[in-house]
Amino acid sequence: MKNLLSFCLLITYGCAAESKISQIMPQTSTSCAEKPTVVLNTKNVKDISLNDQIVKESAQASANKSIGYTFTASAGQEFYYKTAEDICIWLYTPDNQILKGVTIPTTGKYTLQVSAPKGSTSFSLEMSLKSGDVSKKEHINLSRINPINSVNTFTSTQAVGWIWLGSVNNTSGTFSYGEPLIPSKNQPVTITPSVVPYPRTIVTIKTRTNLRVNVPQPPNFQLSDKVDKPFTSGQKLIILRVEAFVDKNPDVNHTRIWAQVGKP
């Protein structure tokens, strides 16, 4: 109850401003990636109805298991949510794109994906859909969903490029933060600690490592151009974003892990 009260006090107009709409709040956790790293299993998705009512859901999510909610929304409506827990939230449009704004763009079925930035946590989440006409809204004390779930929103560190980190032992193209990194056939693990790092973690380069303009892109996953000189052993970097993919040639048994980095 104390946490929820503190949350309300953070809203610009406060919980007592009954005629006002709560303001846009930042993503619940500053460790959330721009997009999920875990595939949402349909067995963990619940269908709900949000129109003109506040729906409260409770569940348990983790860094390697997401919880999902689907609901029908109409173009022009706005999605609101409130939670006191440290969780990551992404909202998918009917064409499977992550929503980049606060307003529902098209009528159809939307999917909300919830996970934890690390470990596991139980959570309570209040959600609602309201008309986009602010003058006709009633106060519901729920914050609008953040339009950009990117770690770069929460740090002033400037990205300098992408580096290879290592591989993880699966072929699914997914990973868990803290999972051990292993070398590929031709490339060693480049950082220490030698685990998949959380965003905003400071790591140390342990072997000569090239800095690239971008992460290798499908379908051939060719290396992009180099940026400046390679990093040498002992160089410290801050992890801004982590990406994973399966390169069918030559590491068919591993998922490759790359990271966007900056200088701390």
C-alpha positions, 0 to 999 in steps of 0.5 A: 500500500505504501509503494502504491501511495509513493507511486501516486505522489510521483505523478505530476498532478497527484492522486487528489487531482480528480479532474486531471489525467496522470502524466507520461511516466518512464518505463518501470525498470531502467534495465529493460531492453528495447525489445524482449529477449524471451519468446512469449509462450502462448500458454502464458497469455491471458485474454482480458477486456479493458474497455471503460474499466480498470483491470488488475492482474497478478502473476509471476514473471522472470528474465527467462519467462514472460507473461502476456495479456491480449485485448481488443482496442480501437484506433484513437484509444490510449492505454494506461497502466500502473504497477509498483514492481520492477518489471519490463513491459512491451505492447505489440500492435496487431501487426506484431510491432512494438508500440512507439507511442501512447495512442492505439494506432489501429483497431485490433488485437493487442498483446502486452508482454511482461518480464523481469529485468533479472531474476524473477518477481511477482507483480500486480498490474492495473490496466485500462483503455480510455478515449483519446478525448482528454476532455471527456476522460475520467481520472483513473490514476494510471500512467501511460505506457512509455513509448520507447522501452530503450535503455538509451532513454535512461542513460546519457552514455553515447553509443560508439558501436557494436562488439561481439561478446561470445555465444550461448549454448542454444539454437533458439536465438534467445538468452538469459542475462547472466548466462555463461558466454562460450567461444565460437569456432573462430572467435573467443569470448571478449569480455569479463565477467564472461556472462551475458551482461545486463544493460548498463553493466560495465565490462572489461575487454579481455582480448583484442576486439573490433568495434563495428558500426552495427550488429550483423544483419540477416539473412547472411549476417555479414560483418558491418564496417569497423569503427576506429581502432580495435579495443585492447585488453583492459578497456572498460565499456558500458553495455547499452543493449544486447542482441542475439541471433543464430548464424546458420553458418558456421555456428549451427549449435550456438546463439551469437551474442553482440552488444551495443557499447559506450565508454563510461 
